[in-house]
Amino acid sequence: MLKIDSHTHIIPKDMPNWSEKFGYGDFIYLQHHKEGFAKMMRGNQFFREIKENCWHPEVRIEEYQQFNTQVQVVCTIPVMFSYWAKPLDCLDLSRFLNDHLAALSEDYPKQYIGLGTLPMHDTELAVKELERCRKIGLKGVQIGSNINDENLNEERFFPVFEACEKLNMALLVHPWNMMGEKSMQRYWLPWLVGMPAETTRAICSMIFGGIFERLPKLRVNFAHAGGSFLTTIGRIQHGFDCRPDLVAIDNNIPPKNYLGKFWVDSVTHDPLMLDYVLKSIGSKRITLGSDYPFPLGDLEIGKYIDEMDLKQEVKEDIYCNASLEWLGMTKNDLL
């Protein structure tokens, strides 16, 4: 069975020191301090240590094939978004990352599918880079759950979504710049609590802002099984019903009507939760995901799904069919 991991991250091994190049800011760069490892530096501050599976295509292939996976959808690490930077500098960085992803997809067309990154805080530049992403062979783009604290329903982002639909480009929404992050640093709470909330923020913003209503062919996938959205959809729907004066001000279509209109990945870490997600939106809207190569991800790439009592066609939907539809591809593109 073809297995496509729809949610993985990669970074070039060698990058400029963007802070030195641009003369400001805490951009990410790598210090290769020992064989097979590098320090991600945020300006002069240590951010995290990563292994060579963050950049080495052959090492990655060897690792993910151990779990009967043939293909990875690859995108940058969200900390690279750099939406805070000057727009032209963010564009320069985005182009560098996107060229790397395109080259990887060209060198390994059966193993890697690339999703680009955009300077989302400048709509004109973002649309132009989206158009270039398509020309260089990328199948879509990854964006953050908010753009410098602005929600995705803001009208200035709409042309980017409109261009994604027009150009047949898939969209992955990944949590970042978590709300309340500075006040909950202990216990890794930004990643454990903030990220699920951020994804819910993004989904609700797009639903209540009417993005899906205005762009019915837009193909959006939300990371980490949609965060806490599906588990709180009852509360969200009830809020819409009891206070439409506060909730339904831009779109009067009930939020539950959008279940099945977008994709989520399978990163639940819990078969009971995945069963709930299956019952909520169906197998054709769940893409296999791992968040590889980071430890909070499902680094056994769906092993627990193999062990669940699911029909073969359901597993095939999760392992490949849902991803292929989201990406606008066919099996023949990868076999």
VEXZAVO-348102 format. One record per residue (C-alpha): residue number from 1; residue in one letter; x, y, z. Coordinates in steps of 0.5 Angstrom, whole numbers. Layout:
<pts>
{NUM,A,{X,Y,Z}} ...
</pts>
This chain:
<pts>
{1,M,{0,0,0}} {2,L,{3,7,-2}} {3,K,{4,11,4}} {4,I,{5,19,4}} {5,D,{7,22,10}} {6,S,{3,29,9}} {7,H,{7,33,15}} {8,T,{14,33,15}} {9,H,{20,39,16}} {10,I,{26,40,13}} {11,I,{32,45,13}} {12,P,{38,46,8}} {13,K,{44,44,11}} {14,D,{48,50,9}} {15,M,{44,57,10}} {16,P,{47,64,10}} {17,N,{47,68,17}} {18,W,{41,72,15}} {19,S,{42,77,21}} {20,E,{49,79,19}} {21,K,{46,79,11}} {22,F,{41,83,13}} {23,G,{44,87,19}} {24,Y,{38,86,24}} {25,G,{34,81,27}} {26,D,{34,74,30}} {27,F,{34,70,24}} {28,I,{35,62,25}} {29,Y,{42,60,22}} {30,L,{46,53,24}} {31,Q,{52,52,27}} {32,H,{55,45,25}} {33,H,{58,43,32}} {34,K,{59,36,31}} {35,E,{58,30,26}} {36,G,{51,29,25}} {37,F,{48,35,29}} {38,A,{47,42,29}} {39,K,{45,48,33}} {40,M,{39,52,31}} {41,M,{41,59,33}} {42,R,{36,65,34}} {43,G,{41,70,33}} {44,N,{46,69,38}} {45,Q,{41,65,42}} {46,F,{41,57,42}} {47,F,{34,55,40}} {48,R,{35,47,39}} {49,E,{39,42,37}} {50,I,{37,38,31}} {51,K,{40,32,28}} {52,E,{42,31,20}} {53,N,{35,28,19}} {54,C,{33,35,19}} {55,W,{37,36,12}} {56,H,{40,30,10}} {57,P,{35,27,4}} {58,E,{38,20,4}} {59,V,{38,19,12}} {60,R,{31,21,12}} {61,I,{29,16,7}} {62,E,{32,10,10}} {63,E,{29,12,17}} {64,Y,{22,13,14}} {65,Q,{22,7,10}} {66,Q,{23,3,16}} {67,F,{16,4,17}} {68,N,{13,2,10}} {69,T,{13,10,8}} {70,Q,{15,11,1}} {71,V,{14,19,0}} {72,Q,{14,25,5}} {73,V,{11,32,4}} {74,V,{16,37,6}} {75,C,{16,44,8}} {76,T,{20,48,12}} {77,I,{21,49,20}} {78,P,{15,54,22}} {79,V,{21,58,26}} {80,M,{23,60,19}} {81,F,{17,63,17}} {82,S,{20,70,19}} {83,Y,{14,74,18}} {84,W,{17,79,23}} {85,A,{22,81,18}} {86,K,{22,86,13}} {87,P,{18,84,7}} {88,L,{23,84,2}} {89,D,{28,80,7}} {90,C,{23,75,8}} {91,L,{22,74,1}} {92,D,{29,73,0}} {93,L,{29,68,5}} {94,S,{23,64,3}} {95,R,{26,64,-4}} {96,F,{32,61,-2}} {97,L,{28,55,2}} {98,N,{23,54,-4}} {99,D,{29,53,-8}} {100,H,{32,48,-4}} {101,L,{25,44,-3}} {102,A,{24,45,-11}} {103,A,{31,42,-12}} {104,L,{30,36,-7}} {105,S,{23,34,-10}} {106,E,{27,34,-17}} {107,D,{32,30,-15}} {108,Y,{28,25,-11}} {109,P,{21,26,-15}} {110,K,{18,19,-12}} {111,Q,{20,21,-5}} {112,Y,{19,28,-4}} {113,I,{14,33,-5}} {114,G,{15,40,-3}} {115,L,{11,46,0}} {116,G,{13,53,0}} {117,T,{13,58,5}} {118,L,{11,66,3}} {119,P,{12,73,6}} {120,M,{5,73,8}} {121,H,{5,80,11}} {122,D,{6,83,4}} {123,T,{0,80,0}} {124,E,{3,82,-7}} {125,L,{10,79,-5}} {126,A,{6,73,-2}} {127,V,{2,72,-9}} {128,K,{8,73,-13}} {129,E,{12,68,-9}} {130,L,{6,63,-9}} {131,E,{6,63,-17}} {132,R,{14,62,-17}} {133,C,{13,56,-13}} {134,R,{8,53,-18}} {135,K,{13,54,-23}} {136,I,{19,51,-20}} {137,G,{14,45,-18}} {138,L,{12,45,-11}} {139,K,{5,43,-10}} {140,G,{3,48,-5}} {141,V,{5,52,1}} {142,Q,{5,52,9}} {143,I,{3,58,13}} {144,G,{2,60,20}} {145,S,{-4,60,24}} {146,N,{-4,67,25}} {147,I,{1,72,21}} {148,N,{4,77,26}} {149,D,{-2,76,31}} {150,E,{-7,77,25}} {151,N,{-12,72,24}} {152,L,{-13,69,17}} {153,N,{-20,72,16}} {154,E,{-17,79,15}} {155,E,{-19,81,8}} {156,R,{-11,83,6}} {157,F,{-10,75,6}} {158,F,{-16,73,2}} {159,P,{-12,74,-5}} {160,V,{-7,69,-2}} {161,F,{-12,64,-1}} {162,E,{-16,66,-8}} {163,A,{-9,65,-11}} {164,C,{-8,58,-8}} {165,E,{-15,56,-11}} {166,K,{-14,59,-18}} {167,L,{-7,56,-18}} {168,N,{-9,49,-16}} {169,M,{-4,50,-10}} {170,A,{-5,46,-3}} {171,L,{-5,49,3}} {172,L,{-2,47,10}} {173,V,{-4,51,16}} {174,H,{1,50,22}} {175,P,{1,53,29}} {176,W,{6,58,31}} {177,N,{7,64,34}} {178,M,{2,61,40}} {179,M,{-2,66,44}} {180,G,{0,67,51}} {181,E,{7,64,49}} {182,K,{11,69,54}} {183,S,{6,67,60}} {184,M,{7,60,60}} {185,Q,{14,58,58}} {186,R,{14,53,64}} {187,Y,{12,45,62}} {188,W,{13,46,55}} {189,L,{6,49,55}} {190,P,{7,53,48}} {191,W,{7,46,45}} {192,L,{3,42,49}} {193,V,{-3,47,50}} {194,G,{-2,53,45}} {195,M,{-1,49,39}} {196,P,{-8,46,39}} {197,A,{-11,52,41}} {198,E,{-7,56,35}} {199,T,{-10,51,30}} {200,T,{-17,52,33}} {201,R,{-16,59,32}} {202,A,{-14,59,25}} {203,I,{-20,54,23}} {204,C,{-25,58,27}} {205,S,{-22,64,23}} {206,M,{-23,61,16}} {207,I,{-30,59,18}} {208,F,{-33,65,21}} {209,G,{-29,69,16}} {210,G,{-33,66,10}} {211,I,{-26,63,7}} {212,F,{-29,56,5}} {213,E,{-35,59,3}} {214,R,{-32,64,-2}} {215,L,{-27,59,-4}} {216,P,{-30,52,-4}} {217,K,{-25,49,-8}} {218,L,{-19,51,-4}} {219,R,{-16,45,-1}} {220,V,{-13,46,6}} {221,N,{-10,41,11}} {222,F,{-9,43,18}} {223,A,{-4,40,22}} {224,H,{-4,36,29}} {225,A,{-11,33,27}} {226,G,{-14,40,27}} {227,G,{-11,42,34}} {228,S,{-17,42,39}} {229,F,{-22,44,34}} {230,L,{-26,37,33}} {231,T,{-26,36,40}} {232,T,{-29,43,42}} {233,I,{-34,43,35}} {234,G,{-40,42,40}} {235,R,{-38,48,44}} {236,I,{-36,52,38}} {237,Q,{-43,50,34}} {238,H,{-47,52,41}} {239,G,{-44,59,41}} {240,F,{-46,60,34}} {241,D,{-53,58,35}} {242,C,{-54,62,42}} {243,R,{-50,68,40}} {244,P,{-50,69,33}} {245,D,{-50,77,34}} {246,L,{-42,75,36}} {247,V,{-40,69,32}} {248,A,{-44,70,25}} {249,I,{-43,77,24}} {250,D,{-39,75,17}} {251,N,{-42,68,15}} {252,N,{-48,65,17}} {253,I,{-47,58,15}} {254,P,{-46,54,22}} {255,P,{-39,51,23}} {256,K,{-41,44,23}} {257,N,{-43,45,16}} {258,Y,{-36,45,14}} {259,L,{-34,38,17}} {260,G,{-31,35,11}} {261,K,{-29,41,7}} {262,F,{-22,41,10}} {263,W,{-17,36,11}} {264,V,{-13,34,18}} {265,D,{-7,30,19}} {266,S,{-7,24,23}} {267,V,{-2,26,29}} {268,T,{-7,25,35}} {269,H,{-2,20,38}} {270,D,{-8,16,41}} {271,P,{-13,11,37}} {272,L,{-19,13,41}} {273,M,{-18,20,39}} {274,L,{-17,18,31}} {275,D,{-23,14,32}} {276,Y,{-27,20,34}} {277,V,{-24,24,28}} {278,L,{-26,19,23}} {279,K,{-33,19,26}} {280,S,{-33,27,25}} {281,I,{-30,28,18}} {282,G,{-29,21,15}} {283,S,{-23,18,12}} {284,K,{-22,22,6}} {285,R,{-21,28,10}} {286,I,{-15,25,14}} {287,T,{-8,25,12}} {288,L,{-3,21,15}} {289,G,{2,25,18}} {290,S,{8,25,23}} {291,D,{11,32,24}} {292,Y,{18,28,23}} {293,P,{23,29,25}} {294,F,{21,32,31}} {295,P,{20,28,38}} {296,L,{13,31,39}} {297,G,{11,28,32}} {298,D,{9,21,31}} {299,L,{16,18,29}} {300,E,{13,11,28}} {301,I,{9,14,22}} {302,G,{2,11,23}} {303,K,{4,4,27}} {304,Y,{-2,5,32}} {305,I,{-6,6,26}} {306,D,{-4,-1,23}} {307,E,{-6,-4,30}} {308,M,{-13,-1,30}} {309,D,{-19,-5,27}} {310,L,{-20,-1,21}} {311,K,{-22,-3,14}} {312,Q,{-17,-4,9}} {313,E,{-20,2,5}} {314,V,{-20,7,11}} {315,K,{-13,5,12}} {316,E,{-12,7,4}} {317,D,{-15,13,5}} {318,I,{-11,15,11}} {319,Y,{-5,13,8}} {320,C,{-5,16,1}} {321,N,{-12,17,-2}} {322,A,{-13,23,2}} {323,S,{-6,26,1}} {324,L,{-7,25,-6}} {325,E,{-13,29,-7}} {326,W,{-11,35,-2}} {327,L,{-5,35,-6}} {328,G,{-8,35,-13}} {329,M,{-4,29,-15}} {330,T,{-5,21,-17}} {331,K,{-2,15,-15}} {332,N,{1,15,-22}} {333,D,{5,21,-20}} {334,L,{9,17,-15}} {335,L,{9,10,-17}} 
</pts>
